[in-house]
């Protein structure tokens, strides 16, 4: 098996990349949320836990 580069250099990019703060999760647009609930309920025939 041929290796492409040194194993000692593995992961160097991740350690140098600056850590970015997490973005806040926004709730989906109401129309899209209703559409996904419809898909779960009718198309996939799943029970929704509320």
GINOR-V337673 format. One record per pair of residues at least 4 apart in sequence whose C-alpha atoms are under 6 Angstrom apart, sorted by the first residue. I is the first residue (numbers start at 1). J is the second residue. If there is no record, write none. Layout:
# GINOR-V337673
I&J ; I&J
This chain:
# GINOR-V337673
28&33 ; 38&42 ; 39&43 ; 40&44 ; 40&46 ; 41&45 ; 41&46
